Amino acid sequence: MLKNMLILFLILFATNITLANPVSEDPNLNVTSLEKILQLEEGFVITSTDWSPDGQYLLVTCSKWVPPSKNIVKHYLLDMNSHTFGEINYGIEESDTNGILEANWVPSGDKIYFGVSKFAGPRDSGSCFVICNPDGTDLRGVGTNFTDLQSVMKDIGNIGRQRNLNWNSDSSKITFEWQKPGNASTGVYIANRDGTNAHELSSATYPQPVWYDSEKIFIVMDDGNVELINENGVLIQTFQPKNNNEKYWEFSLSPDRKKILLISGLPGSFDLQTYISNTDGSNLKGNISSYDGKDTEILTKEFWQPNGSLLLVNNDGNLYIVEGDENNKRLLYKGNASKPQWFSDGKKILFVENKNKLYSIDIDETNLTFITNFGLTSSYFWDLFWSPLYKAKQFSISPSGNIIVFTSALYPDSGKLIENEPGPSKLQSIAAPLFLVNSNGSNLTRVTPIIKGRHDMFREWNPDGEQLTIGSIVFTSDSDWNYGENSLVELNSENSYPIWKNMPVKEILGSKEPSTIDETKTDESNSTNAPQFSNSSQVTEPENTNKQSPSFIFLHLFVCILGVWLIHKNWKL
């Protein structure tokens, strides 16, 4: 009897060893605190990150609140090749940076731009775009003669309000809205890529200019029409609502510029519907989607195919594709779908089914694939519009389409997934770490630690898909939260923890070879090296989906057969 018990114990022990870590660990995943790389002073929080088009550089914007009404703002540039970083020098004092907004790359990758904003009464308020080299030189306030940042900020009240800056396809020109002091309407302006030679093309209350190509621009007029004009302001084409009493309020162009989506409704009404048309004005189709007073935002149910003209539409949980020259609407998936996203190749859709199951489907309605379950986060958390993380996504697909990053809410004590959406009052008692999973559902990996009250979320992928940035918010009570740690995640780092060196941005941009790095080593104890779900994490799948490798199944079967044989042999003796 004692032998039998001992054998059973050994069998169970061996089986439990194989079950303890069903997800293989990736030793090449590093998570490094951006705050520690940049050696930020206490009180500074990171508000945005932006990768250069070639993926070599990362722009980081951070700020520090100084009561009663001032922010200190800094822009940093990080070089991923040489592991060097530096603060961009705009030639102004730290105390004078209040009003500087997040820094972004020009699509061509050779310049950066950012906004400057001030709200201090009618005469001193305004906003202006600034364009410069990545090291802060060759700076200009768009549409002005100011070539230093201090002059732009000092004279902001006389500049007026600039909004909605857009680059044309080759980054040679910009278009933007500009409401000058004393003007009731907003002008549509174009300018050279460095902000010079700005001139007005047209005006409207909310024109929302968007480039059609390098020489023509779409705008929304006050009469409810959408017009296409050239860079001299000459009218080329008019899109007029099908119903005479309606107006077009907004529009969206397909990435290949072959289709236009138009939002239409009666003046003063919250009931809106969308139309789609070819950009040559042909085949206008209505009832693509609709909005009512319960919808807080528009253009949130329609999703353009990357680099294409197919339109994905979510109507009450059912997914449709609008396609072809005739703009026909085809049912892709019927269910309870939400948060759909295109894969980068434009051939597949990622979506959430029944609130907590992640699926993908090909656009030809085949290959419906379950990927993983996840714990529900509070919708309130993603609606924190006063937070700089409000643009963050709960799910994101890597540029290659091979990896999906997502936030999943857990009970911090047990690690079990949260199946019912928690209310705002419970956010401080749950954890929402970040996870990676292959797009076929394999290799589920937890990226950030399980910390009570901490909610992590994706910020941006590096264009090469090998790195990403993440941010977090930590809830300390029912109504209070703080900015948490921001991190740089490297997916294929060969388990190396780079040492970062602080140096002038001018030298970073001028250096051709990786520098000799001898200081500012990041704390390796704070790097997360691919931690996995514990046994209690309760990540389950449908019965027909098996993430266990063939070798695991064989080992499990072999151990069980061996145990039965040993017991049988012992019983015979």
C-alpha positions as CSV (number, residue, x, y, z in Angstrom):
1,M,0.0,0.0,0.0
2,L,2.8,2.3,0.9
3,K,4.6,1.6,-2.4
4,N,1.4,2.4,-4.3
5,M,1.0,5.7,-2.5
6,L,4.6,6.6,-3.2
7,I,4.2,5.7,-6.9
8,L,1.0,7.8,-7.1
9,F,2.7,10.7,-5.4
10,L,5.6,10.6,-7.9
11,I,3.2,10.4,-10.8
12,L,1.3,13.4,-9.6
13,F,4.5,15.3,-8.8
14,A,5.9,14.6,-12.3
15,T,2.6,15.6,-13.9
16,N,2.3,18.8,-12.0
17,I,5.9,19.8,-13.1
18,T,4.8,19.5,-16.7
19,L,1.6,21.5,-16.0
20,A,3.2,24.2,-13.9
21,N,4.4,26.4,-16.8
22,P,2.4,25.5,-19.9
23,V,3.5,28.7,-21.7
24,S,7.2,28.7,-22.8
25,E,9.3,31.6,-21.5
26,D,10.9,34.0,-23.9
27,P,14.3,35.0,-22.6
28,N,14.8,37.7,-25.2
29,L,12.1,40.1,-23.9
30,N,13.3,43.1,-21.9
31,V,11.2,45.7,-20.3
32,T,13.1,48.9,-19.3
33,S,11.8,51.9,-17.5
34,L,11.8,55.0,-19.7
35,E,11.9,57.2,-16.5
36,K,15.2,55.5,-15.5
37,I,16.7,55.7,-18.9
38,L,16.0,59.5,-19.0
39,Q,16.9,59.9,-15.3
40,L,13.8,62.1,-14.8
41,E,13.5,64.3,-11.8
42,E,10.8,63.6,-9.3
43,G,7.4,64.9,-10.4
44,F,8.0,64.5,-14.1
45,V,5.7,62.2,-16.0
46,I,5.9,61.0,-19.6
47,T,2.9,62.2,-21.7
48,S,3.7,60.9,-25.1
49,T,6.1,58.9,-27.3
50,D,6.6,58.9,-31.1
51,W,8.9,56.7,-33.2
52,S,10.7,58.0,-36.2
53,P,9.6,56.5,-39.5
54,D,12.7,54.4,-39.8
55,G,12.4,53.3,-36.2
56,Q,15.9,54.4,-35.1
57,Y,14.8,57.3,-32.9
58,L,12.1,57.8,-30.2
59,L,10.7,61.2,-29.2
60,V,9.5,61.4,-25.6
61,T,7.5,64.3,-24.1
62,C,7.4,64.7,-20.4
63,S,6.0,67.3,-18.1
64,K,5.9,68.4,-14.4
65,W,3.0,70.2,-12.8
66,V,4.1,73.3,-10.8
67,P,1.2,74.7,-8.8
68,P,-0.8,76.8,-9.2
69,S,-1.0,76.8,-13.0
70,K,2.3,76.0,-14.7
71,N,3.8,73.0,-16.5
72,I,7.5,72.4,-17.2
73,V,7.8,70.5,-20.5
74,K,10.8,68.6,-21.9
75,H,11.3,66.8,-25.2
76,Y,13.9,64.0,-25.3
77,L,15.4,62.1,-28.3
78,L,16.5,58.4,-27.9
79,D,18.7,56.6,-30.4
80,M,18.0,52.9,-30.4
81,N,21.2,52.0,-32.2
82,S,23.7,53.7,-30.0
83,H,21.6,53.7,-26.8
84,T,22.1,57.3,-26.3
85,F,19.6,60.0,-25.3
86,G,19.5,63.7,-24.8
87,E,17.1,66.6,-24.1
88,I,16.2,68.7,-27.1
89,N,17.5,72.3,-26.5
90,Y,15.1,75.0,-27.8
91,G,17.1,77.8,-26.3
92,I,14.6,78.7,-23.6
93,E,14.6,78.5,-19.8
94,E,12.9,75.5,-18.2
95,S,10.5,77.8,-16.4
96,D,9.3,79.2,-19.8
97,T,8.2,75.9,-21.3
98,N,4.6,76.1,-20.1
99,G,2.3,75.5,-23.0
100,I,4.6,73.3,-25.1
101,L,2.7,70.2,-26.3
102,E,3.9,66.7,-27.5
103,A,6.6,66.4,-30.1
104,N,6.0,64.4,-33.3
105,W,7.9,63.3,-36.3
106,V,7.3,64.8,-39.8
107,P,6.4,61.8,-42.0
108,S,9.7,62.2,-43.9
109,G,11.6,61.7,-40.7
110,D,14.0,64.6,-41.0
111,K,12.1,67.2,-38.9
112,I,9.9,67.3,-35.9
113,Y,6.9,69.5,-35.0
114,F,4.8,70.4,-31.9
115,G,2.2,72.8,-30.8
116,V,2.4,75.7,-28.4
117,S,-0.8,76.7,-26.6
118,K,-1.7,79.3,-24.1
119,F,-5.1,80.1,-22.4
120,A,-4.9,83.3,-20.4
121,G,-7.8,85.5,-21.4
122,P,-9.0,86.6,-24.9
123,R,-6.0,88.7,-25.7
124,D,-3.2,86.4,-24.5
125,S,-4.6,83.1,-25.7
126,G,-3.6,81.3,-28.8
127,S,-1.9,78.2,-30.3
128,C,0.8,77.9,-33.0
129,F,2.6,75.0,-34.6
130,V,6.4,74.9,-34.5
131,I,8.6,73.0,-37.0
132,C,12.3,72.4,-36.5
133,N,15.2,70.0,-36.8
134,P,15.3,67.1,-34.3
135,D,18.0,68.9,-32.4
136,G,15.9,72.0,-32.0
137,T,17.7,74.1,-34.6
138,D,16.2,75.8,-37.8
139,L,13.0,76.5,-35.8
140,R,10.0,78.4,-37.1
141,G,6.5,79.2,-35.9
142,V,4.3,78.1,-38.8
143,G,3.0,81.1,-40.8
144,T,5.1,83.6,-38.8
145,N,8.5,85.2,-39.0
146,F,9.5,83.9,-35.6
147,T,12.6,81.7,-35.7
148,D,13.0,81.2,-32.0
149,L,10.7,79.5,-29.6
150,Q,10.7,82.3,-27.0
151,S,9.3,84.8,-29.5
152,V,6.5,82.4,-30.5
153,M,5.4,81.8,-27.0
154,K,5.7,85.5,-26.0
155,D,3.5,86.6,-29.0
156,I,1.1,83.7,-29.0
157,G,-1.9,86.0,-28.3
158,N,-1.3,87.9,-31.6
159,I,-0.8,84.8,-33.6
160,G,-4.3,83.4,-33.1
161,R,-5.3,79.7,-33.1
162,Q,-3.8,77.0,-35.3
163,R,-5.3,73.5,-35.5
164,N,-5.4,70.3,-37.6
165,L,-2.0,70.3,-39.2
166,N,-1.6,67.7,-42.0
167,W,1.3,66.8,-44.3
168,N,0.9,66.0,-48.0
169,S,2.1,62.7,-49.3
170,D,5.8,63.7,-49.9
171,S,6.0,65.9,-46.8
172,S,6.8,69.0,-49.0
173,K,3.8,71.0,-47.8
174,I,1.4,71.4,-44.9
175,T,-2.2,72.4,-44.6
176,F,-3.8,73.7,-41.3
177,E,-6.6,75.7,-39.8
178,W,-5.8,79.2,-38.6
179,Q,-8.3,81.4,-36.9
180,K,-6.6,84.8,-36.6
181,P,-7.4,87.3,-33.9
182,G,-10.7,89.1,-34.5
183,N,-11.9,86.6,-37.2
184,A,-15.1,84.7,-36.7
185,S,-14.3,82.1,-39.4
186,T,-11.3,79.8,-39.6
187,G,-9.0,80.0,-42.6
188,V,-7.6,77.0,-44.5
189,Y,-3.9,77.6,-45.1
190,I,-1.1,75.8,-46.8
191,A,2.6,76.4,-46.3
192,N,6.0,75.0,-47.2
193,R,7.3,72.1,-45.1
194,D,9.3,74.6,-42.9
195,G,6.3,76.7,-42.2
196,T,7.1,79.5,-44.6
197,N,5.0,81.0,-47.4
198,A,1.7,80.4,-45.6
199,H,-1.3,81.6,-47.6
200,E,-5.1,81.2,-47.2
201,L,-7.1,79.1,-49.6
202,S,-10.6,79.2,-48.1
203,S,-12.5,79.6,-44.9
204,A,-15.3,77.9,-42.9
205,T,-16.3,77.4,-39.3
206,Y,-14.8,73.9,-39.0
207,P,-13.1,73.2,-42.3
208,Q,-11.1,70.1,-41.3
209,P,-8.6,70.2,-44.3
210,V,-7.2,66.9,-45.5
211,W,-4.8,66.4,-48.5
212,Y,-6.2,64.4,-51.4
213,D,-2.9,64.4,-53.1
214,S,0.2,66.6,-53.1
215,E,-1.8,69.5,-54.7
216,K,-5.5,69.2,-53.8
217,I,-7.3,69.4,-50.4
218,F,-10.7,68.4,-49.1
219,I,-12.6,70.8,-46.8
220,V,-16.0,71.0,-45.1
221,M,-17.9,74.2,-45.9
222,D,-20.5,75.9,-43.8
223,D,-23.3,75.2,-46.3
224,G,-22.9,71.5,-45.6
225,N,-20.9,70.6,-48.7
226,V,-17.5,68.9,-48.9
227,E,-15.3,70.6,-51.5
228,L,-12.1,69.6,-53.2
229,I,-9.9,72.6,-54.0
230,N,-6.4,73.0,-55.4
231,E,-3.5,74.8,-53.7
232,N,-4.6,78.0,-55.3
233,G,-8.1,77.8,-53.7
234,V,-9.8,76.9,-57.1
235,L,-12.9,74.7,-56.7
236,I,-12.5,71.3,-58.4
237,Q,-15.4,69.2,-57.1
238,T,-18.3,69.4,-54.7
239,F,-19.9,66.6,-52.6
240,Q,-23.4,67.7,-51.7
241,P,-25.7,65.8,-49.3
242,K,-28.3,63.6,-51.0
243,N,-31.1,65.1,-48.8
244,N,-31.3,68.9,-49.3
245,N,-32.1,69.6,-45.6
246,E,-29.0,67.7,-44.4
247,K,-25.4,68.8,-44.0
248,Y,-22.1,66.9,-44.1
249,W,-20.4,67.4,-40.8
250,E,-17.2,65.4,-41.2
251,F,-15.6,63.1,-43.7
252,S,-12.8,60.5,-43.9
253,L,-10.7,59.5,-46.8
254,S,-9.5,55.9,-47.5
255,P,-5.7,55.5,-47.3
256,D,-5.5,55.0,-51.1
257,R,-7.7,58.1,-51.7
258,K,-10.2,56.2,-53.8
259,K,-13.2,56.4,-51.4
260,I,-14.6,59.0,-49.1
261,L,-16.9,58.5,-46.1
262,L,-19.3,61.3,-45.3
263,I,-21.2,62.0,-42.0
264,S,-24.6,63.5,-42.7
265,G,-27.4,64.9,-40.5
266,L,-29.9,67.6,-40.0
267,P,-28.7,70.9,-38.3
268,G,-29.1,70.6,-34.6
269,S,-29.8,66.8,-34.6
270,F,-27.7,64.1,-33.0
271,D,-29.1,61.5,-35.4
272,L,-26.5,61.0,-38.1
273,Q,-25.8,58.5,-40.8
274,T,-22.8,57.8,-43.0
275,Y,-22.5,57.7,-46.8
276,I,-19.7,56.3,-48.9
277,S,-18.7,57.5,-52.4
278,N,-15.9,57.1,-54.8
279,T,-13.7,60.2,-54.7
280,D,-14.7,60.9,-58.3
281,G,-18.2,61.4,-57.0
282,S,-19.7,58.2,-58.3
283,N,-21.8,55.5,-56.6
284,L,-22.9,57.3,-53.5
285,K,-24.4,54.8,-51.0
286,G,-26.2,55.6,-47.7
287,N,-27.0,53.8,-44.5
288,I,-23.5,52.5,-44.1
289,S,-23.7,53.2,-40.3
290,S,-25.6,55.5,-38.0
291,Y,-25.2,57.5,-34.8
292,D,-27.6,58.9,-32.3
293,G,-27.6,60.9,-29.1
294,K,-26.1,58.0,-27.1
295,D,-22.9,58.0,-29.2
296,T,-20.3,60.3,-27.7
297,E,-18.0,60.2,-30.8
298,I,-18.5,59.8,-34.5
299,L,-16.3,58.0,-37.0
300,T,-15.8,55.2,-34.4
301,K,-17.7,52.5,-36.1
302,E,-15.9,52.6,-39.4
303,F,-12.4,51.4,-40.1
304,W,-10.4,51.8,-43.4
305,Q,-8.3,49.0,-44.7
306,P,-4.6,49.9,-44.4
307,N,-3.3,51.2,-47.7
308,G,-6.6,50.2,-49.4
309,S,-10.2,51.2,-49.9
310,L,-12.2,48.5,-48.2
311,L,-14.3,49.8,-45.3
312,L,-15.0,47.7,-42.2
313,V,-18.2,48.7,-40.4
314,N,-19.4,47.5,-37.0
315,N,-23.2,47.6,-36.8
316,D,-24.5,46.5,-33.4
317,G,-21.9,43.7,-33.1
318,N,-22.1,42.6,-36.7
319,L,-19.1,43.2,-38.9
320,Y,-19.6,44.3,-42.6
321,I,-17.2,45.0,-45.5
322,V,-18.0,47.8,-47.9
323,E,-16.2,47.0,-51.1
324,G,-15.9,47.5,-54.9
325,D,-16.7,50.3,-57.2
326,E,-20.4,49.9,-56.4
327,N,-19.7,50.2,-52.6
328,N,-21.7,47.1,-51.8
329,K,-22.1,46.1,-48.1
330,R,-21.3,42.5,-47.3
331,L,-21.8,40.7,-43.9
332,L,-18.4,39.4,-42.7
333,Y,-19.3,38.2,-39.1
334,K,-22.6,38.0,-37.2
335,G,-22.3,38.1,-33.4
336,N,-21.4,40.4,-30.6
337,A,-18.2,41.9,-32.0
338,S,-16.5,45.0,-30.7
339,K,-13.2,46.9,-31.0
340,P,-12.3,45.6,-34.5
341,Q,-8.9,46.3,-36.0
342,W,-7.3,45.6,-39.4
343,F,-4.1,43.5,-39.6
344,S,-1.4,45.5,-41.4
345,D,-1.7,43.4,-44.6
346,G,-5.4,44.3,-44.9
347,K,-6.4,40.7,-45.3
348,K,-7.6,39.9,-41.8
349,I,-9.6,41.5,-38.9
350,L,-9.0,41.3,-35.2
351,F,-12.0,41.7,-32.9
352,V,-13.5,41.0,-29.5
353,E,-16.4,38.6,-29.2
354,N,-18.8,38.7,-26.2
355,K,-16.6,41.3,-24.4
356,N,-13.7,39.0,-23.4
357,K,-12.7,36.7,-26.2
358,L,-10.2,37.8,-28.9
359,Y,-10.7,36.4,-32.4
360,S,-9.5,37.0,-35.9
361,I,-11.2,36.4,-39.3
362,D,-10.1,36.7,-42.9
363,I,-11.9,39.2,-45.0
364,D,-13.2,36.4,-47.2
365,E,-15.2,35.1,-44.2
366,T,-12.8,32.1,-43.6
367,N,-10.3,31.1,-40.9
368,L,-12.3,32.3,-37.9
369,T,-9.6,31.8,-35.2
370,F,-9.9,32.0,-31.4
371,I,-6.8,33.7,-30.0
372,T,-7.2,34.1,-26.2
373,N,-9.5,35.1,-23.3
374,F,-8.8,38.3,-21.4
375,G,-10.0,39.9,-18.2
376,L,-12.4,42.8,-18.5
377,T,-11.2,46.3,-17.7
378,S,-13.5,49.2,-16.9
379,S,-14.7,51.3,-19.9
380,Y,-14.4,54.3,-17.5
381,F,-10.6,53.7,-17.5
382,W,-10.3,54.1,-21.3
383,D,-12.4,57.3,-21.2
384,L,-10.0,59.2,-19.0
385,F,-9.8,62.1,-21.5
386,W,-7.8,64.3,-19.1
387,S,-5.1,61.7,-19.0
388,P,-2.3,61.8,-21.7
389,L,-2.9,58.0,-22.1
390,Y,-6.4,58.4,-23.4
391,K,-5.2,57.7,-26.9
392,A,-3.8,54.4,-25.8
393,K,-5.3,51.2,-27.1
394,Q,-6.5,48.1,-25.2
395,F,-5.4,45.9,-28.2
396,S,-2.8,46.5,-30.9
397,I,-1.4,44.4,-33.7
398,S,2.3,44.5,-34.5
399,P,3.4,45.9,-37.9
400,S,4.2,42.4,-39.0
401,G,0.9,41.1,-37.9
402,N,2.5,38.2,-35.9
403,I,2.0,39.6,-32.4
404,I,-0.9,41.1,-30.5
405,V,-0.4,43.2,-27.4
406,F,-3.4,43.7,-25.0
407,T,-4.4,44.7,-21.5
408,S,-6.1,42.1,-19.3
409,A,-7.6,42.7,-15.8
410,L,-6.9,40.2,-13.0
411,Y,-7.6,39.8,-9.4
412,P,-4.1,40.6,-7.9
413,D,-4.4,38.0,-5.1
414,S,-5.5,35.0,-7.2
415,G,-4.4,36.0,-10.7
416,K,-7.8,35.0,-12.0
417,L,-9.3,36.9,-15.0
418,I,-12.0,39.4,-14.2
419,E,-15.2,38.3,-16.1
420,N,-17.5,41.2,-15.3
421,E,-16.6,44.8,-16.1
422,P,-15.5,46.5,-12.8
423,G,-16.9,49.9,-11.9
424,P,-14.7,53.0,-11.3
425,S,-14.9,52.4,-7.6
426,K,-13.0,49.0,-7.9
427,L,-10.1,50.1,-10.1
428,Q,-7.8,50.5,-7.1
429,S,-8.4,46.9,-6.1
430,I,-7.6,45.1,-9.4
431,A,-4.6,44.8,-11.6
432,A,-4.4,45.2,-15.4
433,P,-1.0,44.1,-16.7
434,L,0.0,43.9,-20.4
435,F,0.3,40.7,-22.4
436,L,1.7,39.5,-25.7
437,V,0.4,36.6,-27.7
438,N,1.1,35.4,-31.2
439,S,-1.7,36.1,-33.6
440,N,-2.4,32.3,-33.9
441,G,-2.9,32.2,-30.1
442,S,0.4,30.6,-29.1
443,N,3.1,31.8,-26.7
444,L,0.9,33.9,-24.3
445,T,3.3,36.1,-22.3
446,R,2.8,38.5,-19.5
447,V,4.9,41.6,-20.1
448,T,4.3,43.7,-16.9
449,P,3.9,42.7,-13.3
450,I,0.6,42.1,-11.5
451,I,0.3,45.1,-9.2
452,K,-2.8,46.1,-7.3
453,G,-4.3,49.3,-8.7
454,R,-1.9,49.5,-11.7
455,H,-3.3,49.5,-15.2
456,D,-0.9,49.1,-18.1
457,M,-1.5,49.9,-21.7
458,F,0.1,50.0,-25.1
459,R,1.4,53.3,-26.5
460,E,3.2,52.7,-29.8
461,W,5.0,50.1,-31.9
462,N,8.4,50.8,-33.5
463,P,7.8,50.5,-37.3
464,D,10.0,47.4,-37.3
465,G,7.7,45.7,-34.7
466,E,10.7,44.7,-32.5
467,Q,10.1,47.3,-29.9
468,L,7.1,49.1,-28.3
469,T,6.4,51.7,-25.6
470,I,3.8,51.3,-22.9
471,G,2.4,53.5,-20.1
472,S,0.4,53.0,-17.0
473,I,-1.9,54.6,-14.5
474,V,-2.1,53.7,-10.8
475,F,-5.4,54.1,-8.9
476,T,-4.9,54.8,-5.2
477,S,-8.6,55.4,-4.3
478,D,-12.1,55.5,-5.7
479,S,-11.4,58.9,-7.4
480,D,-7.7,59.4,-7.3
481,W,-5.0,58.2,-9.6
482,N,-1.4,58.9,-10.5
483,Y,0.8,58.4,-13.6
484,G,2.6,55.1,-13.3
485,E,5.8,53.8,-14.9
486,N,6.4,54.0,-18.7
487,S,8.6,51.4,-20.4
488,L,10.5,50.5,-23.5
489,V,9.8,46.8,-24.4
490,E,12.3,45.0,-26.6
491,L,11.1,41.7,-28.1
492,N,14.3,40.3,-29.5
493,S,17.1,41.7,-27.3
494,E,19.0,38.5,-26.8
495,N,18.7,39.0,-23.0
496,S,21.0,42.0,-23.1
497,Y,20.3,45.0,-20.8
498,P,21.8,48.0,-22.6
499,I,23.5,50.8,-20.8
500,W,22.2,54.2,-21.9
501,K,24.3,57.3,-22.1
502,N,23.2,61.0,-21.9
503,M,24.7,63.2,-24.5
504,P,23.8,66.3,-26.6
505,V,21.2,65.6,-29.3
506,K,23.4,67.3,-31.9
507,E,26.1,64.7,-31.2
508,I,23.6,61.8,-31.2
509,L,22.4,62.8,-34.7
510,G,25.9,63.4,-35.9
511,S,27.4,60.1,-34.8
512,K,27.5,57.4,-37.4
513,E,28.9,54.6,-35.2
514,P,27.5,53.3,-31.9
515,S,29.2,55.2,-29.1
516,T,31.2,53.7,-26.2
517,I,28.7,53.6,-23.4
518,D,30.0,53.8,-19.9
519,E,27.4,55.3,-17.7
520,T,23.7,55.5,-16.8
521,K,23.1,51.8,-16.6
522,T,19.5,50.8,-16.2
523,D,18.5,48.9,-13.1
524,E,18.3,45.2,-14.3
525,S,16.2,44.3,-11.3
526,N,13.4,46.4,-12.8
527,S,13.5,44.7,-16.2
528,T,10.8,42.2,-16.7
529,N,12.3,39.1,-18.4
530,A,9.2,37.5,-19.9
531,P,7.3,36.5,-16.8
532,Q,4.4,34.1,-17.5
533,F,0.9,33.3,-16.2
534,S,0.9,31.4,-13.0
535,N,-1.2,28.3,-12.5
536,S,-4.0,30.4,-11.1
537,S,-4.2,32.8,-14.0
538,Q,-7.1,31.0,-15.5
539,V,-6.5,31.7,-19.2
540,T,-8.9,29.3,-20.8
541,E,-9.8,28.5,-24.4
542,P,-12.5,26.7,-26.2
543,E,-12.2,22.9,-26.1
544,N,-11.1,22.6,-29.7
545,T,-8.1,24.9,-29.1
546,N,-5.0,23.4,-27.6
547,K,-1.9,25.5,-26.8
548,Q,0.1,22.6,-25.4
549,S,3.0,21.4,-27.6
550,P,3.1,17.9,-29.0
551,S,6.1,17.1,-26.8
552,F,4.1,18.2,-23.7
553,I,1.2,15.9,-24.6
554,F,3.5,13.0,-25.2
555,L,5.3,13.5,-21.9
556,H,2.0,13.7,-20.0
557,L,0.7,10.5,-21.7
558,F,4.0,8.7,-21.1
559,V,4.0,9.6,-17.4
560,C,0.4,8.3,-17.0
561,I,1.1,5.0,-18.9
562,L,4.3,4.5,-16.9
563,G,2.4,5.0,-13.6
564,V,-0.4,2.6,-14.5
565,W,2.2,-0.1,-15.5
566,L,4.2,0.4,-12.2
567,I,1.0,0.1,-10.2
568,H,-0.1,-3.0,-12.1
569,K,3.4,-4.6,-11.7
570,N,3.4,-3.8,-8.0
571,W,-0.1,-5.2,-7.5
572,K,1.1,-8.5,-9.1
573,L,4.0,-8.8,-6.8
